[in-house]
Amino acid sequence: MAKKYIKRHLEETIKEASSYYPAVMLCGQRQVGKSTMLNHIKEEKRRYVTLDDRNAFRLAVNDPGLFFETYGLPILIDEFQRVPELTLEIKRIVDEKNLAGEDTAGLFWLTGSQSFKMMKNVADSLAGRIGIFTMSSLSCAEIESRADGIFSTEPDALKNRAQNMKKKNIHQIYEQIFKGGMPFLYSSNTPRERYYADYINTYLERDIKDLAQVGKLNEFYDFLVFMAARTAQELKYEEISRSLGISAPTAKHWVSILERSGIIHILKPYSPNITSRLVKTPKFYFSDTGLAAYLCRWPNAETLENGAMSGAFFETFVVSEILKSYFNSGIEPNICYYRDIDKKEIDLLLNEGGKITPVEIKKAKNPEGADKNFKVLEKLGKTVGNGLIICMCDEVLPYSKNVWMCPAALI
């Protein structure tokens, strides 16, 4: 039986970018649907080549020029991170065609399971010639066939978005958190446990070996579990080093691997460079809550909902969904969090249009005092937008002056 294809919000963004960029790069965590989407929307004449194929890989490494002569243009190259040196040949082809007055738009579509911006010595060589996009696992809006668009905190935008909202109770939210957003879980009957077990094995055996010369994969797996159990917390390298018995440089290197391969998103603290009273420690969130829940060995959604990590997973879910709305619109999110030495914290600050907008995330249905720290922003001398409390309420409602409540089901 054919697998069900779920329409992705990035489709039109990729098509548009391909109309003016010679190359389009789609990065993201393994198995989030990058090649599936590109194969779904590509033109009939575009050749698909994966660098997992030994012959294609060998040719790309040994003779990049002959590689492109063999497979032709336009081309879709999957697993591009395996031979990033191809960028130099892509640059040569694009520059040569530009000098000849030929159209170069959309010649190269590339996918990779690590961040192109973090690939050593390759990103700069295609500057001005490539559009780089990030794909995440399925967003709730994609799963529910809702409209796309960047998540907005404006009341009118929220009310408009709510017209197509599927109401969910707390148990349904945690079912979503527990399952995660990996497309294969929605297009097949594969059991969740089986899928994530295979996913971890593939990630360790392929991406980790490619990325980092990690000596003992068992140690890295322990690190992965340790990080999953601390999603939505501050990133403290000393704690990682001490707890796992690894050096601080190794801890930083391994965290970088998780970021490069899209497993985690690092959220930096707000830093206006005007006060030393703000903390400088970033926070991190797993990109997919299902993967994190599997690594933490939560047996089911109900246990997770009532467990010690319930709040951390709820926050991770909300943050990841907001980030997905940016990535799916082809826009790099300008989001941070606030915390000062007085331990006044705001979960998210959205930087948009010259203003900062505070967002607090609460699991409760009617959270009390959720906006109590928003006033600290007044001393920063910035324009502050309407505050938002994302919680388990049923509809978009005013919470206090210039602060609104938003259902978690709406993100």
LOSENU-860072 format. One record per residue (C-alpha): residue number from 1; residue in one letter; x, y, z. Coordinates in steps of 0.05 Angstrom, whole numbers, plus 32768, in hexadecimal, padded with zeros to 4 digits. Layout:
N
ATOM NUM A X Y Z
...
***
This chain:
411
ATOM 1 M 8000 8000 8000
ATOM 2 A 801B 8045 7FED
ATOM 3 K 8030 8071 8026
ATOM 4 K 8006 80AE 8034
ATOM 5 Y 8029 80EF 8021
ATOM 6 I 801C 812A 8050
ATOM 7 K 8021 816E 802E
ATOM 8 R 805B 8196 804B
ATOM 9 H 8058 81E1 8057
ATOM 10 L 809E 81EA 8039
ATOM 11 E 8089 81D3 7FF3
ATOM 12 E 8078 8217 7FD6
ATOM 13 T 80B3 8238 7FF9
ATOM 14 I 80E3 8207 7FD8
ATOM 15 K 80C3 8210 7F94
ATOM 16 E 80C7 825C 7F99
ATOM 17 A 8110 825A 7FB0
ATOM 18 S 8120 822B 7F76
ATOM 19 S 8107 825F 7F45
ATOM 20 Y 8141 828E 7F55
ATOM 21 Y 8177 8268 7F7B
ATOM 22 P 81A5 823A 7F53
ATOM 23 A 81A7 820B 7F8F
ATOM 24 V 8175 81FB 7FC6
ATOM 25 M 818D 81D6 8004
ATOM 26 L 815B 81B3 8033
ATOM 27 C 8179 81A0 8076
ATOM 28 G 815B 817E 80B2
ATOM 29 Q 8158 8144 80E1
ATOM 30 R 815B 80FF 80C1
ATOM 31 Q 8118 80E2 80A9
ATOM 32 V 80F0 8123 80AF
ATOM 33 G 80DB 811D 8066
ATOM 34 K 810D 8147 803F
ATOM 35 S 8118 811A 8003
ATOM 36 T 80CF 8102 8005
ATOM 37 M 80B6 8149 7FFC
ATOM 38 L 80E8 815C 7FC7
ATOM 39 N 80DA 811D 7F9F
ATOM 40 H 8090 812D 7FA5
ATOM 41 I 8096 8173 7F89
ATOM 42 K 80D0 816B 7F58
ATOM 43 E 80C8 8172 7F0D
ATOM 44 E 80C9 8133 7EE3
ATOM 45 K 810C 8145 7EC3
ATOM 46 R 8130 814E 7F05
ATOM 47 R 815D 8112 7F14
ATOM 48 Y 815E 80F5 7F5A
ATOM 49 V 81A1 80DC 7F74
ATOM 50 T 81B2 80C6 7FBB
ATOM 51 L 81F9 80C6 7FD4
ATOM 52 D 81E7 8088 7FFC
ATOM 53 D 81F0 8065 7FB9
ATOM 54 R 8238 804B 7FB7
ATOM 55 N 8243 8059 7F6E
ATOM 56 A 8227 80A0 7F72
ATOM 57 F 8250 80AD 7FB2
ATOM 58 R 8290 8094 7F92
ATOM 59 L 8286 80BE 7F54
ATOM 60 A 8275 80FC 7F7D
ATOM 61 V 82B5 80F4 7FA7
ATOM 62 N 82E5 80E2 7F6F
ATOM 63 D 82CB 810C 7F34
ATOM 64 P 8296 8141 7F45
ATOM 65 G 8296 815A 7EFD
ATOM 66 L 8287 8116 7EE1
ATOM 67 F 8252 810C 7F18
ATOM 68 F 8229 8146 7EFC
ATOM 69 E 8236 8132 7EB4
ATOM 70 T 821C 80EC 7EC4
ATOM 71 Y 81DD 8100 7EE8
ATOM 72 G 81CE 8141 7EC5
ATOM 73 L 81A8 8180 7EDA
ATOM 74 P 8179 8191 7EFB
ATOM 75 I 818A 8160 7F33
ATOM 76 L 8172 814D 7F79
ATOM 77 I 81AC 8134 7FA4
ATOM 78 D 8198 8110 7FE3
ATOM 79 E 81C7 8107 801F
ATOM 80 F 81F2 8141 8005
ATOM 81 Q 8217 8146 8047
ATOM 82 R 823E 8107 8034
ATOM 83 V 8264 812C 7FFE
ATOM 84 P 8261 8177 800E
ATOM 85 E 829D 8182 7FE0
ATOM 86 L 826B 8180 7FA7
ATOM 87 T 825D 81C9 7FB7
ATOM 88 L 829C 81E0 7F93
ATOM 89 E 8285 81BD 7F53
ATOM 90 I 823F 81DA 7F5B
ATOM 91 K 825E 821F 7F62
ATOM 92 R 8288 8214 7F23
ATOM 93 I 824B 81FD 7EFB
ATOM 94 V 821F 8237 7F12
ATOM 95 D 8255 826C 7F05
ATOM 96 E 8264 824F 7EC1
ATOM 97 K 821B 824F 7EAC
ATOM 98 N 8211 8296 7EC7
ATOM 99 L 824C 82AE 7E9D
ATOM 100 A 822C 828D 7E60
ATOM 101 G 81EA 82B0 7E6E
ATOM 102 E 81C5 826F 7E7E
ATOM 103 D 818D 8268 7EB0
ATOM 104 T 81A6 8247 7EEF
ATOM 105 A 8168 8249 7F1A
ATOM 106 G 8157 8208 7F3D
ATOM 107 L 818E 81DD 7F20
ATOM 108 F 81A1 81BD 7F62
ATOM 109 W 8174 81A3 7F99
ATOM 110 L 819C 8187 7FD4
ATOM 111 T 8187 8165 8015
ATOM 112 G 81B1 8157 8053
ATOM 113 S 81A7 813D 8099
ATOM 114 Q 81D6 8170 80B6
ATOM 115 S 81D3 81BC 80B6
ATOM 116 F 81F2 81D7 8076
ATOM 117 K 8207 8216 809B
ATOM 118 M 8230 81EB 80CA
ATOM 119 M 8252 81C1 8095
ATOM 120 K 829B 81D3 8096
ATOM 121 N 82B6 81FD 805D
ATOM 122 V 827C 81F4 802D
ATOM 123 A 8245 8226 803E
ATOM 124 D 826E 8263 8029
ATOM 125 S 827F 8247 7FE5
ATOM 126 L 8237 824C 7FCE
ATOM 127 A 8227 828F 7FEE
ATOM 128 G 81F3 82B3 7FC4
ATOM 129 R 81E6 8275 7F9A
ATOM 130 I 81BF 824A 7FCC
ATOM 131 G 8180 824E 7FF5
ATOM 132 I 8185 8227 8036
ATOM 133 F 8147 820D 8059
ATOM 134 T 813A 81E2 8097
ATOM 135 M 8106 81AC 809A
ATOM 136 S 80EC 8190 80DB
ATOM 137 S 80BE 8155 80EA
ATOM 138 L 8075 815F 80DC
ATOM 139 S 8054 819A 80FE
ATOM 140 C 800F 8194 811D
ATOM 141 A 7FF5 81C2 80E6
ATOM 142 E 8010 8193 80B0
ATOM 143 I 7FF4 8155 80D3
ATOM 144 E 7FB0 8177 80D8
ATOM 145 S 7FB2 8196 8092
ATOM 146 R 7FAE 81DC 80AF
ATOM 147 A 7FC7 821B 808C
ATOM 148 D 8011 822C 8091
ATOM 149 G 8031 826D 80A7
ATOM 150 I 805E 8287 80DE
ATOM 151 F 803F 8283 8123
ATOM 152 S 8028 82C8 8137
ATOM 153 T 8019 82E3 817C
ATOM 154 E 7FE9 8319 8162
ATOM 155 P 7FA2 830D 817C
ATOM 156 D 7F81 8316 8137
ATOM 157 A 7FB1 82E4 8117
ATOM 158 L 7FA5 82B2 8150
ATOM 159 K 7F59 82B8 8149
ATOM 160 N 7F5E 82AE 80FE
ATOM 161 R 7F8B 8271 8109
ATOM 162 A 7F59 8256 813C
ATOM 163 Q 7F22 8250 8107
ATOM 164 N 7F44 8210 80EE
ATOM 165 M 7F5D 81F8 8131
ATOM 166 K 7F50 81B1 8146
ATOM 167 K 7F41 81B4 8191
ATOM 168 K 7F6A 8185 81BC
ATOM 169 N 7F68 8173 8205
ATOM 170 I 7FA7 8168 822E
ATOM 171 H 7FA7 811D 8221
ATOM 172 Q 7FA5 8128 81D5
ATOM 173 I 7FDE 815A 81DA
ATOM 174 Y 8009 8127 81FE
ATOM 175 E 7FF7 80F1 81CC
ATOM 176 Q 8013 8120 8197
ATOM 177 I 8051 812F 81C2
ATOM 178 F 805C 80E4 81CE
ATOM 179 K 8055 80D1 8185
ATOM 180 G 807E 810B 8168
ATOM 181 G 807C 8123 8121
ATOM 182 M 80A6 80F3 80F8
ATOM 183 P 8081 80EA 80B5
ATOM 184 F 808C 809F 80B2
ATOM 185 L 8061 8096 80F0
ATOM 186 Y 8027 80B7 80CB
ATOM 187 S 8030 8096 8088
ATOM 188 S 8039 804E 809F
ATOM 189 N 8023 801C 80D4
ATOM 190 T 8068 8015 80F2
ATOM 191 P 8064 8011 813F
ATOM 192 R 8080 804F 8161
ATOM 193 E 80B2 8028 818B
ATOM 194 R 80CD 8002 814F
ATOM 195 Y 80D4 8041 8127
ATOM 196 Y 80FB 8068 815A
ATOM 197 A 8128 802D 816A
ATOM 198 D 813A 8028 8121
ATOM 199 Y 8141 8073 811C
ATOM 200 I 8174 8076 8155
ATOM 201 N 819C 803D 8138
ATOM 202 T 819E 805E 80F4
ATOM 203 Y 81B1 80A2 8113
ATOM 204 L 81E9 8084 813C
ATOM 205 E 8205 8057 8105
ATOM 206 R 8202 808A 80CD
ATOM 207 D 81FF 80D3 80E2
ATOM 208 I 822A 80CD 8121
ATOM 209 K 8260 80A6 80FE
ATOM 210 D 8260 80D8 80C4
ATOM 211 L 825F 8115 80F1
ATOM 212 A 828E 8109 8128
ATOM 213 Q 82BB 80CD 812D
ATOM 214 V 8298 80BC 816E
ATOM 215 G 82BF 8081 818A
ATOM 216 K 828A 805D 81B3
ATOM 217 L 8243 8064 8199
ATOM 218 N 8228 8048 81DA
ATOM 219 E 8245 8085 81FF
ATOM 220 F 8225 80B3 81CC
ATOM 221 Y 81E2 8090 81D5
ATOM 222 D 81E6 809C 8220
ATOM 223 F 81F4 80E5 8210
ATOM 224 L 81B7 80E7 81E2
ATOM 225 V 818B 80CB 821A
ATOM 226 F 81A8 80FC 824C
ATOM 227 M 8197 8136 821E
ATOM 228 A 8151 811E 8210
ATOM 229 A 8144 811C 825B
ATOM 230 R 8158 8165 8260
ATOM 231 T 8132 8183 8225
ATOM 232 A 8119 81CA 8234
ATOM 233 Q 8151 81D5 8266
ATOM 234 E 818F 8200 8265
ATOM 235 L 81CB 81E4 823F
ATOM 236 K 8201 81D8 8273
ATOM 237 Y 823F 81B7 8257
ATOM 238 E 825E 81AD 829B
ATOM 239 E 8221 8185 82B2
ATOM 240 I 8224 8159 8273
ATOM 241 S 826E 814E 827D
ATOM 242 R 8268 813D 82C6
ATOM 243 S 822B 8110 82C0
ATOM 244 L 8245 80E7 8285
ATOM 245 G 828F 80E7 8296
ATOM 246 I 82A5 8108 8255
ATOM 247 S 82D0 8146 824B
ATOM 248 A 82B1 818B 8243
ATOM 249 P 82CC 8191 81FB
ATOM 250 T 82AC 814E 81EA
ATOM 251 A 826A 8165 8209
ATOM 252 K 826B 81A4 81DE
ATOM 253 H 827D 817C 81A0
ATOM 254 W 8245 814A 81AB
ATOM 255 V 8212 8181 81B7
ATOM 256 S 8229 81A0 8175
ATOM 257 I 821C 815E 8153
ATOM 258 L 81D4 815D 816D
ATOM 259 E 81CA 81A4 8154
ATOM 260 R 81EA 8197 8111
ATOM 261 S 81C0 8159 8104
ATOM 262 G 817F 817C 8119
ATOM 263 I 8172 8153 8157
ATOM 264 I 8170 8190 8185
ATOM 265 H 8164 81DA 817D
ATOM 266 I 818D 8209 81A8
ATOM 267 L 8169 8247 81C1
ATOM 268 K 8196 8280 81D4
ATOM 269 P 8187 82B0 820E
ATOM 270 Y 8172 82F7 81FF
ATOM 271 S 81AF 8323 81FE
ATOM 272 P 81A6 836E 81EF
ATOM 273 N 81ED 837D 8205
ATOM 274 I 81D5 83B1 8236
ATOM 275 T 81D5 838B 8277
ATOM 276 S 81FE 8357 8299
ATOM 277 R 81C2 833F 82C1
ATOM 278 L 81AC 830E 828B
ATOM 279 V 81C2 82C6 8289
ATOM 280 K 81EC 82AF 824E
ATOM 281 T 81DC 8265 8250
ATOM 282 P 81B3 824A 8215
ATOM 283 K 8179 8219 821B
ATOM 284 F 816D 81DE 81ED
ATOM 285 Y 8131 81B9 81D4
ATOM 286 F 812A 8177 81AF
ATOM 287 S 810E 8183 816A
ATOM 288 D 80DF 8148 816D
ATOM 289 T 80BC 8138 81AE
ATOM 290 G 80AE 80F0 8199
ATOM 291 L 80F8 80E1 8193
ATOM 292 A 8106 8101 81D7
ATOM 293 A 80CD 80DA 81F7
ATOM 294 Y 80E8 8099 81DA
ATOM 295 L 812E 80A6 81F3
ATOM 296 C 8113 80B5 8239
ATOM 297 R 80ED 8073 8236
ATOM 298 W 80A9 808F 8247
ATOM 299 P 807B 8053 823B
ATOM 300 N 803E 807A 8225
ATOM 301 A 8020 80BF 821E
ATOM 302 E 7FF9 80BA 8260
ATOM 303 T 8038 80AC 8288
ATOM 304 L 805C 80E5 8266
ATOM 305 E 8023 8115 8274
ATOM 306 N 8024 8105 82BE
ATOM 307 G 806F 80FC 82C5
ATOM 308 A 80A7 8129 82DF
ATOM 309 M 80B8 8142 8299
ATOM 310 S 8071 8153 8285
ATOM 311 G 807D 819F 8286
ATOM 312 A 80C0 819A 8261
ATOM 313 F 80A1 8171 8229
ATOM 314 F 8066 81A0 8223
ATOM 315 E 8096 81DB 821D
ATOM 316 T 80C0 81B5 81EA
ATOM 317 F 8082 81A6 81C1
ATOM 318 V 806C 81EE 81BF
ATOM 319 V 80B1 8209 81AF
ATOM 320 S 80BD 81D6 8178
ATOM 321 E 807A 81E5 8158
ATOM 322 I 8088 8230 8157
ATOM 323 L 80CD 8223 8139
ATOM 324 K 80AE 81F6 8104
ATOM 325 S 8080 822F 80EF
ATOM 326 Y 80BD 8259 80DF
ATOM 327 F 80E4 8222 80BD
ATOM 328 N 80A7 820E 8093
ATOM 329 S 80A3 8256 807A
ATOM 330 G 80EC 8256 8067
ATOM 331 I 80FE 8289 809D
ATOM 332 E 8134 8283 80D1
ATOM 333 P 8113 828D 8115
ATOM 334 N 812B 82C7 813F
ATOM 335 I 8116 82AB 8182
ATOM 336 C 8138 82AA 81C5
ATOM 337 Y 8126 82A4 820F
ATOM 338 Y 812E 82D4 824A
ATOM 339 R 814D 82C6 828D
ATOM 340 D 8172 82F5 82BD
ATOM 341 I 819A 82EA 82FC
ATOM 342 D 815B 82F6 8325
ATOM 343 K 8140 82B7 8304
ATOM 344 K 810A 82DE 82DF
ATOM 345 E 80FD 82B3 82A1
ATOM 346 I 80D2 82B8 8263
ATOM 347 D 80CD 8279 8239
ATOM 348 L 80D1 829A 81F5
ATOM 349 L 80DF 82DF 81D8
ATOM 350 L 80CC 82E7 818F
ATOM 351 N 80F5 831D 816C
ATOM 352 E 80CC 8337 8132
ATOM 353 G 80C2 837B 8111
ATOM 354 G 80EE 83A0 8143
ATOM 355 K 80C8 8388 817F
ATOM 356 I 80CE 8350 81B2
ATOM 357 T 8092 8326 81C4
ATOM 358 P 8091 82FC 8203
ATOM 359 V 8073 82B6 8202
ATOM 360 E 8068 828B 8240
ATOM 361 I 8057 8241 823B
ATOM 362 K 802C 8220 8270
ATOM 363 K 800D 81DB 8273
ATOM 364 A 7FD2 81F4 829D
ATOM 365 K 7F8E 8206 8281
ATOM 366 N 7F89 8247 82A8
ATOM 367 P 7FD0 8258 82BF
ATOM 368 E 7FD7 828C 82F6
ATOM 369 G 800C 82C2 82F3
ATOM 370 A 8027 82A9 82B1
ATOM 371 D 8038 82F0 829A
ATOM 372 K 8059 8306 82DB
ATOM 373 N 809E 830C 82BC
ATOM 374 F 808A 8332 827D
ATOM 375 K 8094 8375 82A0
ATOM 376 V 80E0 836A 82A2
ATOM 377 L 80E1 8379 8258
ATOM 378 E 80CE 83C1 8263
ATOM 379 K 8114 83D2 827C
ATOM 380 L 8134 83BA 823A
ATOM 381 G 811D 83F7 8213
ATOM 382 K 80FE 83CC 81DC
ATOM 383 T 80B8 83CD 81BF
ATOM 384 V 8092 8393 81DE
ATOM 385 G 805C 836F 81B8
ATOM 386 N 801D 834E 81D2
ATOM 387 G 8031 8318 8203
ATOM 388 L 8018 82D1 81FB
ATOM 389 I 8009 8298 822B
ATOM 390 I 8007 8255 8206
ATOM 391 C 7FE1 8224 8231
ATOM 392 M 7FA9 81F1 8232
ATOM 393 C 7F71 8225 822C
ATOM 394 D 7F3A 8218 81F8
ATOM 395 E 7F3B 8259 81D1
ATOM 396 V 7F60 829A 81C6
ATOM 397 L 7F4F 82C7 8200
ATOM 398 P 7F6C 8306 8222
ATOM 399 Y 7F95 82F5 825F
ATOM 400 S 7FA8 833A 8278
ATOM 401 K 7FB6 837D 8259
ATOM 402 N 7FDE 8371 8218
ATOM 403 V 7FE3 8326 8227
ATOM 404 W 7FBA 82EF 8207
ATOM 405 M 7FB0 82A5 8213
ATOM 406 C 7FB9 8274 81D9
ATOM 407 P 7FA5 822A 81D7
ATOM 408 A 7FDF 81FA 81CE
ATOM 409 A 7FB6 81D8 8198
ATOM 410 L 7FBB 8218 816E
ATOM 411 I 8006 8219 8164
***
